[in-house]
Amino acid sequence: MKLDKAPICPHCKKDTEKYDVYPWDGVGWGVPFLYICFNDNCPFFVRGQKHMMENYGQVASYRYMVYPDTGQEDTIVAANPKLMEARMAALKTQPDEPETEN
């Protein structure tokens, strides 16, 4: 089921945000963007930080995500929790590309 709007995170009840993904030499997510919960107080993210530190000694976590084309829920690694947010901020400062007619 294709989603028309950002879903709510079931863990914290906050809106997810559209996160543009980029392909890696033909290997990617198969969609132009994902919906991701960026709430640093989300219980899912907080538990992930604790789990990663206690079990692996890593400052990392994971975030709730949803594929926009199917509505499938999943998890995305936040190896550097602030890297995704920094990329989001940078993308928001870029002007929108003009639409072209075909």
Helices and strands as residue ranges (DSSP letters): E 17-20, E 33-36, H 43-56, E 61-66, E 73-78, H 81-93
